[in-house]
Every structure is written in C-alpha cells, then in structure tokens.
Amino acid sequence: MLVIPAIDMRRGRCVRLYQGNPEKETVYGDNPVEVARQWEQLGAKMLHLVDLDGAFTGLTQNAKIISSIGDEVHIPLQLGGGIRSKEAVEKAFSAGISRVILGTLAIERPELARELVEEFGDGIIVGVDTRDGMVAVKGWTESSQTRVTELAARIEQWGVKEIIYTDIERDGTLKGPDLEGLETLLDKTGLQVIMSGGISSLDDLASLKPYKGRVKGVIIGKALYTNQLTLPDAMAVFN
C-alpha cells in the first residue's frame, strides 16, 4: 500500500486547507518544487499534486510549478484540480504527470470524461469527493445531486479502475479516515481505492491494513506537514 504525500498548491505556495475551505488556509512552504524533492528524498514512491487555484477557477493555474516538479523528481505524479478538458489532460501528461485526476468533469461532462478514460486508460483516475454522501465539485465549493455510490458505479462501467476517495468533512481535520464510507464503496463496486482525508496517526494507517488489496494507497497531508507523522514511519506501517 502506497503512502502518498500531498502537495496542494495555491498562489504558487504549498498550503493545506481545512475541509477544503479557502478561508482556512495554512502555508507550509513557498517552494512546492523543493517540497516535492524533499518527499522524494525521504522515500516517497508517488506524489499527489493538487492545483487548488485550478480547482476553484476551472483552469490550470500552477502549470509552471507542476512542470518544474515533473522535471525535478523521478517518481510518479498524480495531478488534480481544474482539469476539465482534453487539452488540460494532454498538457498534464506533457508536464510529466503520470496520472490525471478527474473530478468535476466526471459530473458535469460525463461523456467527455468517459472518452478520456477510453483514450488514456489507466492514466485517468477519478476523484470521488463526498460531503454528506453527495459528490462535491468545483473545488468542493458546490455539492452535486449525485450520490457517491452512484458516481462510483457509473465510472466503473466506463472502465475506471481506481478512485481517490475523500471525505471532505475530515480533510485537514486529523479526525481519522472514513472507514464506513470506504466499506460502502468496496461493497458496492469492484473499484480500487486511494484513501484521502483525516489521517493523523500510525493507528489511522493501521486501520486500513485489513483492506489491503482493494485499498491501493493513502494520501497524507496535514499530519506530515505538522510532524504528527513522519513519512518513513508511515511507510513502515505497510512494510
């Protein structure tokens, strides 16, 4: 199971938001490229990049930084935030991104999202972000009328194999992972899942071990940046 550090970018800096709220921002570094290098040096096998400005505006905003990270590190990168066209997907791949995360596009333009899955295969994964059981879109600023399980079933039919599952109410809160929501997804679909949101301790990570095989990884943000967890210790849980 992969432990994947998150690098959330806003206005060119590395930040974390509390429950996705742009008014509750903490800055953890002015140089996301250097942060990416540090995680790689500490042993990360993959990085999770989010263009928060892109998520809020619908257009990639941190392209130069993303490209620089692609040039500087040598591990796989997955990118989400504002990727709502085929052109944006292609630019991400050109910048060195290994996997592109679709979110809002899967809800608002499902036909295009399906075409991208068919064309790019495993290079496309879907971010399933939930608030009270409903899928949130547009940088989590709006809730759709689509239930999480409904979206998961739909994209599985498209050929999507893996999703990132985030409980927004837990993101940035250190309250632990949403195991109940995870179990529902695993019961209703055959999708593989990367968990995100709420991880705060080695015990939280250990709680995911029974799901090994279906849960392919866990994204950690705040707990790493506040030194509540170290990356080597987190990785050791799954070794």
PyRosetta script that sets phi, psi and omega in degrees:
from pyrosetta import init, pose_from_sequence

init()
pose = pose_from_sequence("MLVIPAIDMRRGRCVRLYQGNPEKETVYGDNPVEVARQWEQLGAKMLHLVDLDGAFTGLTQNAKIISSIGDEVHIPLQLGGGIRSKEAVEKAFSAGISRVILGTLAIERPELARELVEEFGDGIIVGVDTRDGMVAVKGWTESSQTRVTELAARIEQWGVKEIIYTDIERDGTLKGPDLEGLETLLDKTGLQVIMSGGISSLDDLASLKPYKGRVKGVIIGKALYTNQLTLPDAMAVFN")
pose.set_psi(1, 127.6)
pose.set_omega(1, -178.1)
pose.set_phi(2, -78.8)
pose.set_psi(2, 139.7)
pose.set_omega(2, 167.6)
pose.set_phi(3, -103.7)
pose.set_psi(3, 118.3)
pose.set_omega(3, -168.5)
pose.set_phi(4, -117.6)
pose.set_psi(4, 108.3)
pose.set_omega(4, 175.5)
pose.set_phi(5, -65.5)
pose.set_psi(5, 142.5)
pose.set_omega(5, 178.3)
pose.set_phi(6, -98.0)
pose.set_psi(6, 139.0)
pose.set_omega(6, 171.9)
pose.set_phi(7, -125.1)
pose.set_psi(7, 101.3)
pose.set_omega(7, 179.1)
pose.set_phi(8, -95.3)
pose.set_psi(8, 124.5)
pose.set_omega(8, -174.9)
pose.set_phi(9, -109.1)
pose.set_psi(9, 132.4)
pose.set_omega(9, 175.2)
pose.set_phi(10, -147.2)
pose.set_psi(10, 125.9)
pose.set_omega(10, -178.3)
pose.set_phi(11, 53.7)
pose.set_psi(11, 37.9)
pose.set_omega(11, 175.3)
pose.set_phi(12, 79.6)
pose.set_psi(12, 3.9)
pose.set_omega(12, -178.1)
pose.set_phi(13, -116.9)
pose.set_psi(13, 164.3)
pose.set_omega(13, 176.2)
pose.set_phi(14, -92.4)
pose.set_psi(14, 117.9)
pose.set_omega(14, -173.1)
pose.set_phi(15, -133.7)
pose.set_psi(15, 169.4)
pose.set_omega(15, 167.6)
pose.set_phi(16, -131.9)
pose.set_psi(16, 141.0)
pose.set_omega(16, 175.4)
pose.set_phi(17, -109.8)
pose.set_psi(17, 148.3)
pose.set_omega(17, 177.0)
pose.set_phi(18, -89.2)
pose.set_psi(18, 115.8)
pose.set_omega(18, -177.7)
pose.set_phi(19, 54.3)
pose.set_psi(19, 31.5)
pose.set_omega(19, 178.0)
pose.set_phi(20, 73.7)
pose.set_psi(20, 8.1)
pose.set_omega(20, -176.2)
pose.set_phi(21, -82.0)
pose.set_psi(21, 116.0)
pose.set_omega(21, -179.1)
pose.set_phi(22, -64.2)
pose.set_psi(22, -17.0)
pose.set_omega(22, 177.8)
pose.set_phi(23, -82.8)
pose.set_psi(23, -8.8)
pose.set_omega(23, -179.5)
pose.set_phi(24, -119.5)
pose.set_psi(24, 69.6)
pose.set_omega(24, -174.6)
pose.set_phi(25, -106.8)
pose.set_psi(25, 138.4)
pose.set_omega(25, 171.1)
pose.set_phi(26, -121.9)
pose.set_psi(26, 128.9)
pose.set_omega(26, -179.4)
pose.set_phi(27, -91.6)
pose.set_psi(27, 128.9)
pose.set_omega(27, -179.5)
pose.set_phi(28, -114.5)
pose.set_psi(28, 1.1)
pose.set_omega(28, 177.3)
pose.set_phi(29, 174.2)
pose.set_psi(29, 146.7)
pose.set_omega(29, 179.3)
pose.set_phi(30, -92.6)
pose.set_psi(30, -3.7)
pose.set_omega(30, -174.7)
pose.set_phi(31, -134.6)
pose.set_psi(31, 87.8)
pose.set_omega(31, -179.1)
pose.set_phi(32, -58.7)
pose.set_psi(32, -28.6)
pose.set_omega(32, 179.2)
pose.set_phi(33, -65.1)
pose.set_psi(33, -43.7)
pose.set_omega(33, 178.7)
pose.set_phi(34, -66.5)
pose.set_psi(34, -38.0)
pose.set_omega(34, 176.8)
pose.set_phi(35, -60.4)
pose.set_psi(35, -43.4)
pose.set_omega(35, 178.6)
pose.set_phi(36, -61.0)
pose.set_psi(36, -43.2)
pose.set_omega(36, 177.7)
pose.set_phi(37, -59.4)
pose.set_psi(37, -42.5)
pose.set_omega(37, -178.3)
pose.set_phi(38, -63.2)
pose.set_psi(38, -43.1)
pose.set_omega(38, 178.7)
pose.set_phi(39, -64.5)
pose.set_psi(39, -39.4)
pose.set_omega(39, 177.6)
pose.set_phi(40, -63.0)
pose.set_psi(40, -43.0)
pose.set_omega(40, -179.8)
pose.set_phi(41, -63.5)
pose.set_psi(41, -29.8)
pose.set_omega(41, 179.6)
pose.set_phi(42, -82.4)
pose.set_psi(42, -3.2)
pose.set_omega(42, 173.5)
pose.set_phi(43, 112.3)
pose.set_psi(43, 3.8)
pose.set_omega(43, 179.4)
pose.set_phi(44, -57.7)
pose.set_psi(44, 140.4)
pose.set_omega(44, 178.5)
pose.set_phi(45, -100.3)
pose.set_psi(45, -9.9)
pose.set_omega(45, 177.9)
pose.set_phi(46, -161.7)
pose.set_psi(46, 151.1)
pose.set_omega(46, 175.2)
pose.set_phi(47, -121.9)
pose.set_psi(47, 145.8)
pose.set_omega(47, 179.0)
pose.set_phi(48, -109.0)
pose.set_psi(48, 110.4)
pose.set_omega(48, -177.6)
pose.set_phi(49, -103.6)
pose.set_psi(49, 135.3)
pose.set_omega(49, 176.4)
pose.set_phi(50, -129.7)
pose.set_psi(50, 124.0)
pose.set_omega(50, 174.2)
pose.set_phi(51, -90.3)
pose.set_psi(51, 91.6)
pose.set_omega(51, -177.1)
pose.set_phi(52, -63.8)
pose.set_psi(52, -38.0)
pose.set_omega(52, 176.7)
pose.set_phi(53, -60.5)
pose.set_psi(53, -40.2)
pose.set_omega(53, 177.2)
pose.set_phi(54, -64.9)
pose.set_psi(54, -40.8)
pose.set_omega(54, 179.4)
pose.set_phi(55, -60.8)
pose.set_psi(55, -39.0)
pose.set_omega(55, -177.3)
pose.set_phi(56, -77.5)
pose.set_psi(56, -32.3)
pose.set_omega(56, -175.1)
pose.set_phi(57, -99.7)
pose.set_psi(57, -21.2)
pose.set_omega(57, -177.9)
pose.set_phi(58, 90.2)
pose.set_psi(58, 0.9)
pose.set_omega(58, 179.0)
pose.set_phi(59, -134.2)
pose.set_psi(59, 139.4)
pose.set_omega(59, 179.7)
pose.set_phi(60, -56.3)
pose.set_psi(60, 130.8)
pose.set_omega(60, -176.1)
pose.set_phi(61, -117.7)
pose.set_psi(61, -19.6)
pose.set_omega(61, -175.9)
pose.set_phi(62, -114.4)
pose.set_psi(62, 39.1)
pose.set_omega(62, -173.0)
pose.set_phi(63, -59.8)
pose.set_psi(63, -41.2)
pose.set_omega(63, -177.9)
pose.set_phi(64, -65.4)
pose.set_psi(64, -41.1)
pose.set_omega(64, 178.8)
pose.set_phi(65, -66.2)
pose.set_psi(65, -43.4)
pose.set_omega(65, 179.6)
pose.set_phi(66, -60.5)
pose.set_psi(66, -44.3)
pose.set_omega(66, 178.3)
pose.set_phi(67, -62.9)
pose.set_psi(67, -39.5)
pose.set_omega(67, 179.0)
pose.set_phi(68, -65.2)
pose.set_psi(68, -39.9)
pose.set_omega(68, 175.8)
pose.set_phi(69, -62.4)
pose.set_psi(69, -42.1)
pose.set_omega(69, 177.6)
pose.set_phi(70, -60.1)
pose.set_psi(70, -33.8)
pose.set_omega(70, 178.7)
pose.set_phi(71, -76.7)
pose.set_psi(71, -33.2)
pose.set_omega(71, -168.8)
pose.set_phi(72, -91.2)
pose.set_psi(72, -28.4)
pose.set_omega(72, -178.6)
pose.set_phi(73, -109.5)
pose.set_psi(73, 161.2)
pose.set_omega(73, -171.7)
pose.set_phi(74, -124.4)
pose.set_psi(74, 24.0)
pose.set_omega(74, 175.9)
pose.set_phi(75, -116.0)
pose.set_psi(75, 160.4)
pose.set_omega(75, -179.2)
pose.set_phi(76, -60.7)
pose.set_psi(76, 145.1)
pose.set_omega(76, 179.5)
pose.set_phi(77, -123.6)
pose.set_psi(77, 135.4)
pose.set_omega(77, 170.4)
pose.set_phi(78, -116.6)
pose.set_psi(78, 141.8)
pose.set_omega(78, -171.6)
pose.set_phi(79, -130.9)
pose.set_psi(79, 133.6)
pose.set_omega(79, 172.3)
pose.set_phi(80, -134.6)
pose.set_psi(80, 166.8)
pose.set_omega(80, 177.5)
pose.set_phi(81, 111.5)
pose.set_psi(81, 98.6)
pose.set_omega(81, 174.9)
pose.set_phi(82, 80.2)
pose.set_psi(82, 13.0)
pose.set_omega(82, -179.1)
pose.set_phi(83, -90.4)
pose.set_psi(83, 96.8)
pose.set_omega(83, -170.8)
pose.set_phi(84, -131.3)
pose.set_psi(84, 24.0)
pose.set_omega(84, 176.3)
pose.set_phi(85, -154.2)
pose.set_psi(85, 162.7)
pose.set_omega(85, 176.6)
pose.set_phi(86, -64.6)
pose.set_psi(86, -37.6)
pose.set_omega(86, 179.3)
pose.set_phi(87, -59.6)
pose.set_psi(87, -42.1)
pose.set_omega(87, -179.8)
pose.set_phi(88, -65.2)
pose.set_psi(88, -38.1)
pose.set_omega(88, 177.1)
pose.set_phi(89, -63.0)
pose.set_psi(89, -46.8)
pose.set_omega(89, -178.4)
pose.set_phi(90, -64.6)
pose.set_psi(90, -38.3)
pose.set_omega(90, 177.9)
pose.set_phi(91, -65.3)
pose.set_psi(91, -37.0)
pose.set_omega(91, 178.3)
pose.set_phi(92, -63.4)
pose.set_psi(92, -45.6)
pose.set_omega(92, 178.3)
pose.set_phi(93, -62.4)
pose.set_psi(93, -38.8)
pose.set_omega(93, 179.4)
pose.set_phi(94, -65.5)
pose.set_psi(94, -25.3)
pose.set_omega(94, -179.4)
pose.set_phi(95, -85.2)
pose.set_psi(95, 2.0)
pose.set_omega(95, 178.1)
pose.set_phi(96, 100.0)
pose.set_psi(96, 9.2)
pose.set_omega(96, 178.6)
pose.set_phi(97, -77.2)
pose.set_psi(97, 135.8)
pose.set_omega(97, -179.6)
pose.set_phi(98, -86.7)
pose.set_psi(98, -38.5)
pose.set_omega(98, -176.9)
pose.set_phi(99, -138.2)
pose.set_psi(99, 131.8)
pose.set_omega(99, -179.5)
pose.set_phi(100, -102.9)
pose.set_psi(100, 134.5)
pose.set_omega(100, -177.9)
pose.set_phi(101, -100.8)
pose.set_psi(101, 121.0)
pose.set_omega(101, 174.4)
pose.set_phi(102, -97.3)
pose.set_psi(102, 138.4)
pose.set_omega(102, 178.0)
pose.set_phi(103, -130.0)
pose.set_psi(103, -85.8)
pose.set_omega(103, 180.0)
pose.set_phi(104, -55.1)
pose.set_psi(104, -39.0)
pose.set_omega(104, -177.7)
pose.set_phi(105, -58.6)
pose.set_psi(105, -36.5)
pose.set_omega(105, -178.3)
pose.set_phi(106, -66.0)
pose.set_psi(106, -23.6)
pose.set_omega(106, 178.6)
pose.set_phi(107, -93.0)
pose.set_psi(107, -46.3)
pose.set_omega(107, -170.8)
pose.set_phi(108, -87.3)
pose.set_psi(108, -28.0)
pose.set_omega(108, 178.7)
pose.set_phi(109, -135.7)
pose.set_psi(109, 65.6)
pose.set_omega(109, -174.3)
pose.set_phi(110, -60.1)
pose.set_psi(110, -33.0)
pose.set_omega(110, -179.7)
pose.set_phi(111, -64.7)
pose.set_psi(111, -42.7)
pose.set_omega(111, 177.5)
pose.set_phi(112, -66.4)
pose.set_psi(112, -42.5)
pose.set_omega(112, 179.3)
pose.set_phi(113, -58.5)
pose.set_psi(113, -43.3)
pose.set_omega(113, 179.6)
pose.set_phi(114, -63.7)
pose.set_psi(114, -41.4)
pose.set_omega(114, 178.4)
pose.set_phi(115, -61.6)
pose.set_psi(115, -38.6)
pose.set_omega(115, 179.6)
pose.set_phi(116, -67.1)
pose.set_psi(116, -38.9)
pose.set_omega(116, 176.5)
pose.set_phi(117, -62.6)
pose.set_psi(117, -43.7)
pose.set_omega(117, 179.8)
pose.set_phi(118, -64.3)
pose.set_psi(118, -36.6)
pose.set_omega(118, -176.9)
pose.set_phi(119, -79.4)
pose.set_psi(119, -41.2)
pose.set_omega(119, -171.6)
pose.set_phi(120, -106.4)
pose.set_psi(120, -3.5)
pose.set_omega(120, 172.6)
pose.set_phi(121, 56.7)
pose.set_psi(121, -127.9)
pose.set_omega(121, -176.0)
pose.set_phi(122, -69.7)
pose.set_psi(122, -5.0)
pose.set_omega(122, 175.2)
pose.set_phi(123, -74.0)
pose.set_psi(123, -9.7)
pose.set_omega(123, 178.7)
pose.set_phi(124, -114.0)
pose.set_psi(124, 126.7)
pose.set_omega(124, 168.4)
pose.set_phi(125, -125.2)
pose.set_psi(125, 166.1)
pose.set_omega(125, -176.0)
pose.set_phi(126, -119.5)
pose.set_psi(126, 134.8)
pose.set_omega(126, 174.0)
pose.set_phi(127, -89.1)
pose.set_psi(127, 116.8)
pose.set_omega(127, 178.6)
pose.set_phi(128, -104.7)
pose.set_psi(128, 100.5)
pose.set_omega(128, -173.7)
pose.set_phi(129, -106.7)
pose.set_psi(129, 122.4)
pose.set_omega(129, -171.9)
pose.set_phi(130, -116.3)
pose.set_psi(130, 140.6)
pose.set_omega(130, 168.6)
pose.set_phi(131, -132.0)
pose.set_psi(131, 113.2)
pose.set_omega(131, -178.9)
pose.set_phi(132, 56.3)
pose.set_psi(132, 39.0)
pose.set_omega(132, 174.9)
pose.set_phi(133, 84.9)
pose.set_psi(133, -7.3)
pose.set_omega(133, 179.8)
pose.set_phi(134, -106.5)
pose.set_psi(134, 150.1)
pose.set_omega(134, -179.5)
pose.set_phi(135, -76.4)
pose.set_psi(135, 129.3)
pose.set_omega(135, 177.0)
pose.set_phi(136, -96.7)
pose.set_psi(136, 148.7)
pose.set_omega(136, -176.2)
pose.set_phi(137, -135.3)
pose.set_psi(137, 174.3)
pose.set_omega(137, 174.9)
pose.set_phi(138, 55.2)
pose.set_psi(138, 56.1)
pose.set_omega(138, 179.5)
pose.set_phi(139, 65.8)
pose.set_psi(139, 30.0)
pose.set_omega(139, 178.7)
pose.set_phi(140, 69.0)
pose.set_psi(140, 12.9)
pose.set_omega(140, -179.2)
pose.set_phi(141, -83.2)
pose.set_psi(141, -15.0)
pose.set_omega(141, -179.9)
pose.set_phi(142, -135.6)
pose.set_psi(142, 149.6)
pose.set_omega(142, 173.3)
pose.set_phi(143, -104.0)
pose.set_psi(143, 134.9)
pose.set_omega(143, 177.5)
pose.set_phi(144, -83.7)
pose.set_psi(144, -179.0)
pose.set_omega(144, 175.7)
pose.set_phi(145, -98.7)
pose.set_psi(145, 15.0)
pose.set_omega(145, -176.5)
pose.set_phi(146, -104.9)
pose.set_psi(146, 128.3)
pose.set_omega(146, 177.1)
pose.set_phi(147, -75.1)
pose.set_psi(147, 152.1)
pose.set_omega(147, -178.8)
pose.set_phi(148, -56.4)
pose.set_psi(148, -46.5)
pose.set_omega(148, -178.0)
pose.set_phi(149, -65.4)
pose.set_psi(149, -33.5)
pose.set_omega(149, 177.8)
pose.set_phi(150, -65.0)
pose.set_psi(150, -46.8)
pose.set_omega(150, 178.4)
pose.set_phi(151, -64.1)
pose.set_psi(151, -42.8)
pose.set_omega(151, -178.3)
pose.set_phi(152, -60.3)
pose.set_psi(152, -44.7)
pose.set_omega(152, 179.3)
pose.set_phi(153, -64.4)
pose.set_psi(153, -39.3)
pose.set_omega(153, -178.6)
pose.set_phi(154, -64.4)
pose.set_psi(154, -48.2)
pose.set_omega(154, -175.6)
pose.set_phi(155, -72.7)
pose.set_psi(155, -26.1)
pose.set_omega(155, 174.9)
pose.set_phi(156, -63.9)
pose.set_psi(156, -36.6)
pose.set_omega(156, 176.8)
pose.set_phi(157, -65.6)
pose.set_psi(157, -29.0)
pose.set_omega(157, 177.4)
pose.set_phi(158, -69.8)
pose.set_psi(158, -21.4)
pose.set_omega(158, -175.1)
pose.set_phi(159, 110.6)
pose.set_psi(159, 3.5)
pose.set_omega(159, 174.4)
pose.set_phi(160, -64.3)
pose.set_psi(160, 135.3)
pose.set_omega(160, -178.1)
pose.set_phi(161, -106.2)
pose.set_psi(161, -22.8)
pose.set_omega(161, -171.8)
pose.set_phi(162, -141.3)
pose.set_psi(162, 141.1)
pose.set_omega(162, 176.9)
pose.set_phi(163, -128.1)
pose.set_psi(163, 160.0)
pose.set_omega(163, 167.6)
pose.set_phi(164, -105.5)
pose.set_psi(164, 121.2)
pose.set_omega(164, -177.1)
pose.set_phi(165, -106.2)
pose.set_psi(165, 120.3)
pose.set_omega(165, -178.9)
pose.set_phi(166, -126.5)
pose.set_psi(166, 124.5)
pose.set_omega(166, 169.7)
pose.set_phi(167, -89.6)
pose.set_psi(167, 107.4)
pose.set_omega(167, -173.4)
pose.set_phi(168, -59.1)
pose.set_psi(168, -36.6)
pose.set_omega(168, -178.3)
pose.set_phi(169, -64.5)
pose.set_psi(169, -17.6)
pose.set_omega(169, 179.7)
pose.set_phi(170, -100.6)
pose.set_psi(170, -18.2)
pose.set_omega(170, -172.5)
pose.set_phi(171, -64.7)
pose.set_psi(171, 125.3)
pose.set_omega(171, 179.9)
pose.set_phi(172, 77.7)
pose.set_psi(172, 6.8)
pose.set_omega(172, -175.3)
pose.set_phi(173, -103.9)
pose.set_psi(173, -16.7)
pose.set_omega(173, -177.6)
pose.set_phi(174, 63.4)
pose.set_psi(174, 31.5)
pose.set_omega(174, -177.5)
pose.set_phi(175, -92.9)
pose.set_psi(175, 0.8)
pose.set_omega(175, -179.1)
pose.set_phi(176, 96.5)
pose.set_psi(176, 160.9)
pose.set_omega(176, -176.4)
pose.set_phi(177, -74.9)
pose.set_psi(177, 157.0)
pose.set_omega(177, 179.1)
pose.set_phi(178, -86.5)
pose.set_psi(178, 83.6)
pose.set_omega(178, -177.7)
pose.set_phi(179, -70.0)
pose.set_psi(179, -32.8)
pose.set_omega(179, 179.2)
pose.set_phi(180, -64.5)
pose.set_psi(180, -45.7)
pose.set_omega(180, 177.5)
pose.set_phi(181, -64.4)
pose.set_psi(181, -38.6)
pose.set_omega(181, 177.6)
pose.set_phi(182, -60.2)
pose.set_psi(182, -47.2)
pose.set_omega(182, -177.6)
pose.set_phi(183, -62.8)
pose.set_psi(183, -36.3)
pose.set_omega(183, 176.7)
pose.set_phi(184, -62.6)
pose.set_psi(184, -45.2)
pose.set_omega(184, 178.9)
pose.set_phi(185, -62.6)
pose.set_psi(185, -43.2)
pose.set_omega(185, -178.7)
pose.set_phi(186, -66.8)
pose.set_psi(186, -33.1)
pose.set_omega(186, 179.5)
pose.set_phi(187, -73.5)
pose.set_psi(187, -36.7)
pose.set_omega(187, -173.4)
pose.set_phi(188, -88.7)
pose.set_psi(188, -18.0)
pose.set_omega(188, -176.0)
pose.set_phi(189, -138.0)
pose.set_psi(189, 172.4)
pose.set_omega(189, 173.1)
pose.set_phi(190, -104.2)
pose.set_psi(190, 14.0)
pose.set_omega(190, -176.8)
pose.set_phi(191, -67.6)
pose.set_psi(191, 149.2)
pose.set_omega(191, 167.9)
pose.set_phi(192, -89.8)
pose.set_psi(192, 150.5)
pose.set_omega(192, -168.9)
pose.set_phi(193, -129.6)
pose.set_psi(193, 137.6)
pose.set_omega(193, 163.6)
pose.set_phi(194, -105.5)
pose.set_psi(194, 123.9)
pose.set_omega(194, -177.7)
pose.set_phi(195, -86.2)
pose.set_psi(195, 144.2)
pose.set_omega(195, 179.1)
pose.set_phi(196, -147.7)
pose.set_psi(196, 141.1)
pose.set_omega(196, 174.7)
pose.set_phi(197, 106.5)
pose.set_psi(197, 118.3)
pose.set_omega(197, 169.4)
pose.set_phi(198, 93.0)
pose.set_psi(198, -7.0)
pose.set_omega(198, -176.9)
pose.set_phi(199, -64.0)
pose.set_psi(199, 127.9)
pose.set_omega(199, -176.7)
pose.set_phi(200, -133.5)
pose.set_psi(200, -13.3)
pose.set_omega(200, -170.6)
pose.set_phi(201, -153.9)
pose.set_psi(201, 168.9)
pose.set_omega(201, 174.8)
pose.set_phi(202, -64.9)
pose.set_psi(202, -32.1)
pose.set_omega(202, 176.9)
pose.set_phi(203, -65.0)
pose.set_psi(203, -38.1)
pose.set_omega(203, 176.5)
pose.set_phi(204, -60.6)
pose.set_psi(204, -42.7)
pose.set_omega(204, 179.1)
pose.set_phi(205, -65.8)
pose.set_psi(205, -43.3)
pose.set_omega(205, -179.6)
pose.set_phi(206, -61.5)
pose.set_psi(206, -29.7)
pose.set_omega(206, -180.0)
pose.set_phi(207, -65.6)
pose.set_psi(207, -16.3)
pose.set_omega(207, 179.4)
pose.set_phi(208, -90.4)
pose.set_psi(208, -13.1)
pose.set_omega(208, -175.4)
pose.set_phi(209, -59.2)
pose.set_psi(209, -36.6)
pose.set_omega(209, 178.6)
pose.set_phi(210, -62.2)
pose.set_psi(210, -16.4)
pose.set_omega(210, -177.7)
pose.set_phi(211, -99.1)
pose.set_psi(211, 8.7)
pose.set_omega(211, -178.8)
pose.set_phi(212, -56.1)
pose.set_psi(212, 136.7)
pose.set_omega(212, -174.8)
pose.set_phi(213, 110.7)
pose.set_psi(213, -48.7)
pose.set_omega(213, 175.1)
pose.set_phi(214, -93.6)
pose.set_psi(214, -37.4)
pose.set_omega(214, 175.2)
pose.set_phi(215, -89.5)
pose.set_psi(215, 113.6)
pose.set_omega(215, -173.6)
pose.set_phi(216, -89.9)
pose.set_psi(216, -17.5)
pose.set_omega(216, -178.2)
pose.set_phi(217, -174.1)
pose.set_psi(217, 173.2)
pose.set_omega(217, 178.1)
pose.set_phi(218, -139.5)
pose.set_psi(218, 131.6)
pose.set_omega(218, 178.7)
pose.set_phi(219, -92.9)
pose.set_psi(219, 131.6)
pose.set_omega(219, 179.4)
pose.set_phi(220, -124.9)
pose.set_psi(220, 133.6)
pose.set_omega(220, 178.4)
pose.set_phi(221, -121.6)
pose.set_psi(221, -86.9)
pose.set_omega(221, -171.3)
pose.set_phi(222, -55.2)
pose.set_psi(222, -41.6)
pose.set_omega(222, -176.6)
pose.set_phi(223, -60.8)
pose.set_psi(223, -33.0)
pose.set_omega(223, 176.8)
pose.set_phi(224, -75.1)
pose.set_psi(224, -41.3)
pose.set_omega(224, -175.4)
pose.set_phi(225, -73.4)
pose.set_psi(225, -23.2)
pose.set_omega(225, 177.8)
pose.set_phi(226, -99.0)
pose.set_psi(226, 5.7)
pose.set_omega(226, 177.4)
pose.set_phi(227, 64.5)
pose.set_psi(227, 23.2)
pose.set_omega(227, 171.3)
pose.set_phi(228, -74.3)
pose.set_psi(228, -24.5)
pose.set_omega(228, 173.9)
pose.set_phi(229, -132.9)
pose.set_psi(229, 147.1)
pose.set_omega(229, 167.7)
pose.set_phi(230, -104.0)
pose.set_psi(230, 149.7)
pose.set_omega(230, -178.9)
pose.set_phi(231, -61.4)
pose.set_psi(231, -45.6)
pose.set_omega(231, 178.2)
pose.set_phi(232, -58.7)
pose.set_psi(232, -41.5)
pose.set_omega(232, 179.2)
pose.set_phi(233, -65.7)
pose.set_psi(233, -40.9)
pose.set_omega(233, 179.0)
pose.set_phi(234, -62.6)
pose.set_psi(234, -44.1)
pose.set_omega(234, -179.9)
pose.set_phi(235, -64.7)
pose.set_psi(235, -33.4)
pose.set_omega(235, -177.0)
pose.set_phi(236, -65.6)
pose.set_psi(236, -23.6)
pose.set_omega(236, 179.6)
pose.set_phi(237, -59.2)
pose.set_psi(237, -33.3)
pose.set_omega(237, -174.1)
pose.set_phi(238, -103.5)
pose.set_psi(238, 5.5)
pose.set_omega(238, 179.3)
pose.set_phi(239, -86.2)
pose.dump_pdb("model.pdb")
